[in-house]
Amino acid sequence: MGLLDKIKKSIELKQSTSNPESIKNAENKIIQLKKQFEQNPDNCTILTKLYTCYVEISNTEKKIECLKKISTLSPGDFYPFQQLADIYLNELDDVPQAQLYQNRANEIKNSF
């Protein structure tokens, strides 16, 4: 299991039991990761870590932004499309948009 897979798995298993300390830690980590990403704008690992931090602090807009960048940098990875579908369905109640991302994720899964 690669690093991205481990990060993805930890996000999937993560519960929404954030406390003020973990939120503060995530906010500090976001600052560091943004600086790293500025120097490495094609690095999906950094974006995935940023996404994890935004999950921690429940910032839907930034989660979407990260996932869209990941999907652009790694168009053959179904994970960002799957997560976008989940966000649009469960957090934004936007079924049509969720379906578009789910269809894209399914196309990628089925092409293997």
C-alpha atoms as one frame of an Amber mdcrd trajectory, in Angstrom:
protein
   0.000   0.000   0.000   1.511   3.302  -1.108   1.562   6.572   0.806  -1.421
   8.010  -1.052  -3.421   4.858  -0.370  -2.583   5.059   3.338  -3.621   8.705
   3.489  -6.819   7.946   1.610  -7.618   5.084   3.974  -7.040   7.281   7.029
  -9.418   9.888   5.593 -12.066   7.257   4.973 -11.735   5.951   8.517 -11.574
   9.388  10.117 -14.486  10.264  12.347 -15.727  13.804  12.757 -14.620  14.075
  16.381 -12.398  17.117  15.993 -11.383  18.953  19.110  -9.949  22.470  19.379
  -6.384  21.167  19.651  -6.643  18.965  16.566  -8.220  21.830  14.644  -5.372
  24.155  15.650  -2.835  21.495  14.615  -4.571  21.085  11.262  -4.589  24.847
  10.693  -0.845  25.029  11.408  -0.212  22.096   9.101  -2.244  23.793   6.351
   0.109  26.772   6.458   3.128  24.492   6.030   1.514  22.410   3.306   0.471
  25.465   1.306   4.084  26.640   1.294   5.234  23.191   0.178   2.610  23.113
  -2.561   3.708  26.510  -3.876   7.164  25.005  -4.409   5.782  21.700  -5.777
   2.528  22.532  -7.629   2.291  19.088  -9.239   2.551  17.112  -6.007  -0.624
  15.104  -5.341   0.707  13.860  -2.001   0.834  17.398  -0.634  -2.658  18.097
  -1.976  -3.984  14.921  -0.385  -2.480  15.929   2.960  -4.030  19.382   2.558
  -7.360  17.728   1.824  -7.008  15.706   5.037  -6.480  18.905   7.007  -9.532
  20.507   5.436 -11.540  17.416   6.386 -10.309  17.894   9.951 -11.480  21.498
  10.113 -14.631  20.841   8.031 -13.867  23.344   5.276 -16.015  22.105   2.404
 -14.925  24.767  -0.092 -11.235  23.973   0.388 -11.872  20.212   0.305 -13.513
  20.625  -3.085 -10.679  22.843  -4.302  -8.056  20.250  -3.322  -9.972  17.362
  -4.843 -10.463  19.196  -8.127  -6.729  19.946  -8.312  -5.918  16.306  -7.536
  -8.319  15.124 -10.234  -6.609  17.433 -12.733  -3.110  16.297 -11.783  -4.088
  12.633 -11.587  -7.071  12.134 -13.929  -6.791   8.341 -13.795  -7.376   8.208
 -10.030 -11.013   7.564  -9.124 -10.550   8.638  -5.478 -10.925  12.436  -5.876
 -14.001  11.974  -8.053 -15.502   9.581  -5.503 -14.872  12.051  -2.680 -16.308
  14.932  -4.712 -19.442  12.884  -5.343 -19.735  12.228  -1.608 -19.293  15.907
  -0.703 -21.799  17.124  -3.274 -24.346  14.517  -2.200 -23.962  14.496   1.573
 -22.732  17.982   2.408 -24.187  20.155  -0.346 -27.280  18.124  -1.272 -26.484
  18.638  -4.963 -27.564  15.337  -6.501 -26.905  16.234 -10.160 -23.340  17.356
  -9.445 -22.760  14.323  -7.208 -23.944  12.056 -10.012 -21.527  13.644 -12.486
 -18.556  12.967 -10.198 -19.790   9.482  -9.324 -20.121   8.630 -13.010 -16.557
   9.821 -13.603 -15.300   7.717 -10.681 -17.169   4.677 -12.018 -15.729   5.176
 -15.515 -12.218   5.136 -14.093 -12.879   2.085 -11.879 -14.397   0.183 -14.779
 -11.520   0.986 -17.125  -9.075  -1.136 -15.119
